[in-house]
Amino acid sequence: MKKGFASFRRDEPNLVKERLMKKLTKTQRHDIRAIARQKDENIDFSDAPPVVDWSAAEIGKFHRPAKKPVTMRLDSDVVEWLKSDGRGYQTKANWLLRQAMNHMKRPRRVAHRAARVAKAK
């Protein structure tokens, strides 16, 4: 059985805000290993105030769903509009679709819409 080319692909570069991440220095790697070896009870948290009030916490703020590559056929004027702001047109399209999805998921909106349709008949 032949080996596929996928196993020979180069790793994607590490990007942080569209810039390449710098590799850790020996000192940084050494410090990380030293901290990882410490037991939790030996770590001094006195300079970190405890977080007690979680009322302002935002659920899912830092969660990023996994991305899935897809192929879509869109009208050319829609693609031109998405690309008109420059880079990031796929992210913009994803954001717009997510807004539409969240709008359509709201059960109260569906109930109001169904009531309006019933009154019209």
C-alpha positions in Angstrom: 0.0 0.0 0.0 1.4 3.4 -1.0 2.0 6.0 1.7 -0.1 9.2 1.2 1.4 12.6 0.8 -0.5 13.9 3.8 2.1 12.5 6.1 4.8 14.5 4.5 3.0 17.9 4.7 4.9 20.7 6.4 3.5 22.0 9.6 1.4 25.2 9.4 3.3 28.2 10.8 2.2 29.3 14.2 0.3 32.5 13.8 -0.7 35.0 16.4 -2.8 37.9 15.1 -1.5 37.1 11.6 2.1 37.3 12.6 4.5 34.4 13.0 5.1 33.3 16.6 8.7 33.4 17.7 10.2 30.2 19.1 10.9 30.0 22.8 14.4 30.6 23.9 16.4 28.1 26.0 15.8 30.2 29.1 12.0 30.4 28.5 11.8 26.6 27.9 13.9 26.0 31.1 11.6 28.3 33.1 8.5 26.6 31.8 9.8 23.2 32.8 10.8 24.5 36.2 7.3 25.9 36.8 5.7 22.7 35.6 7.7 20.6 38.0 6.4 22.6 41.0 3.5 21.3 43.0 0.4 23.5 43.2 0.7 24.1 46.9 4.2 25.5 46.4 3.1 28.2 44.0 2.6 31.6 45.6 -0.7 33.2 44.5 -0.6 36.1 47.0 -0.2 38.7 44.2 -3.2 37.3 42.3 -6.5 38.4 43.9 -9.2 35.7 44.0 -12.0 36.1 41.5 -15.2 35.9 43.5 -17.8 37.7 41.4 -18.4 35.8 38.2 -21.5 37.8 37.2 -19.7 39.6 34.5 -18.2 36.5 33.0 -19.0 35.8 29.3 -19.8 32.2 28.4 -17.9 31.1 25.3 -15.9 34.3 24.9 -12.7 32.5 24.4 -14.1 29.3 22.8 -13.4 29.0 19.2 -15.3 26.2 17.4 -13.3 23.9 15.1 -13.2 25.1 11.5 -14.3 22.9 8.7 -13.3 23.5 5.1 -16.3 23.7 2.7 -16.9 24.6 -0.9 -19.7 27.0 -1.6 -21.0 28.6 -4.7 -21.8 32.2 -4.1 -22.9 35.0 -6.5 -19.9 36.9 -7.8 -21.2 40.3 -6.5 -21.5 38.8 -3.0 -17.9 37.5 -3.1 -16.7 40.9 -4.4 -18.5 42.6 -1.5 -16.9 40.2 1.0 -13.5 40.8 -0.4 -13.9 44.6 -0.7 -12.5 45.2 2.8 -9.3 43.3 2.0 -8.1 40.2 3.8 -10.4 38.2 6.0 -13.3 37.8 3.7 -13.9 34.2 4.9 -13.9 35.3 8.5 -16.4 38.0 7.6 -18.6 35.5 5.8 -18.4 33.2 8.8 -19.4 36.0 11.2 -22.3 37.0 9.0 -23.5 33.4 8.8 -23.1 33.0 12.6 -25.2 36.1 13.2 -27.9 34.8 10.9 -27.8 31.4 12.6 -28.1 32.9 16.1 -31.0 35.1 14.8 -32.8 32.1 13.4 -32.1 30.0 16.6 -34.0 32.3 18.9 -37.3 30.5 19.8 -39.2 33.7 20.7 -38.5 35.1 17.2 -40.0 32.0 15.6 -43.0 32.2 17.9 -43.6 35.9 17.0 -43.2 35.1 13.3 -45.6 32.2 13.5 -48.2 34.4 15.3 -47.9 37.1 12.6 -48.4 34.5 9.9 -51.5 33.1 11.7 -53.0 36.5 12.0 -52.5 37.3 8.3 -54.5 34.2 7.3 
